[in-house]
Amino acid sequence: MATEVSHWIDGVSAPGDSGARRSPIFNPATGQQQAEVALADAGTVNTAVTAAATAFEEWGQSSLSKRTQILFEFRRLVAANSRQLAEVISDEHGKTVDDAA
């Protein structure tokens, strides 16, 4: 059974609302199906766009020091999880893990 990939909207996992419309996700290195995604309908897309617009407005109103703090924490998390991120890139793009890193 393939892994189900959901949408990520406003900080939470959100399934697609298109009913039975689903799409397989293949590992490009093997050609094997590795996951499946529920396709979004117009309502789901509108929810995502609205959430992004709200987040953008909040981000723009944040102080420079707060934005800097968040970006430095993001950089720390990327460095701390670089191997796992390389494995995800490898699955999604068919690269070797070393090449993805």
C-alpha positions in Angstrom: 0.0 0.0 0.0 1.3 3.4 -1.0 1.8 6.3 1.5 -1.0 8.9 1.3 0.3 12.5 0.8 -2.0 15.2 2.1 -1.9 18.9 1.6 -0.3 21.2 4.3 -2.4 24.3 4.8 -2.1 26.8 7.6 0.1 24.6 9.7 -2.1 21.5 9.5 -2.5 18.4 7.3 -5.5 18.8 5.0 -6.8 16.1 2.8 -7.9 16.9 -0.8 -11.6 17.5 -1.2 -12.0 16.2 -4.7 -13.6 12.9 -3.7 -12.1 10.0 -5.6 -9.7 12.1 -7.7 -6.2 10.8 -6.7 -2.9 10.7 -8.4 0.0 8.3 -7.9 3.5 9.5 -7.0 6.3 7.5 -8.5 9.9 7.1 -7.4 11.8 8.3 -10.6 14.8 6.1 -9.8 12.7 2.8 -9.7 9.5 3.7 -11.5 7.6 2.1 -8.6 4.6 3.9 -7.1 5.6 5.1 -3.6 2.7 7.3 -2.6 -0.6 8.7 -3.6 -2.0 12.2 -3.3 -5.7 13.3 -3.1 -6.1 16.0 -5.7 -7.3 19.4 -4.4 -10.6 21.0 -5.6 -11.1 24.7 -6.0 -12.2 25.1 -2.4 -9.0 23.5 -1.1 -6.9 25.8 -3.4 -8.8 28.9 -2.2 -8.3 27.9 1.5 -4.5 27.5 0.8 -4.3 30.9 -1.0 -6.2 32.6 1.8 -3.9 31.1 4.4 -0.8 32.1 2.5 -2.0 35.6 2.1 -2.7 35.9 5.8 0.7 34.5 6.7 2.4 36.8 4.3 0.7 39.8 5.9 1.7 38.7 9.4 5.3 38.0 8.2 5.5 41.5 6.7 4.5 43.1 10.0 7.0 41.1 12.0 10.1 43.0 13.2 13.4 42.4 11.5 14.8 40.8 14.7 11.9 38.3 14.8 12.2 37.4 11.1 16.0 37.0 11.6 15.4 34.7 14.6 13.0 32.5 12.6 15.3 32.2 9.7 18.3 31.3 11.8 16.2 28.6 13.5 15.1 27.4 10.1 18.8 27.2 9.1 19.6 25.3 12.3 16.8 22.8 11.6 18.0 22.2 8.0 21.5 21.6 9.2 20.3 19.2 11.9 18.2 17.2 9.5 20.3 17.3 6.4 20.5 13.6 6.0 16.8 13.1 6.3 16.2 15.9 3.8 18.7 14.4 1.4 16.7 11.1 1.6 13.5 12.8 0.8 15.1 14.6 -2.2 16.4 11.2 -3.3 13.0 9.7 -3.2 11.4 12.6 -5.0 14.0 13.2 -7.7 15.7 9.9 -8.2 19.1 11.2 -7.1 21.5 9.3 -5.0 21.4 10.4 -1.3 25.0 11.8 -1.5 24.1 13.8 -4.6 21.0 15.1 -3.0 23.0 16.2 0.1 
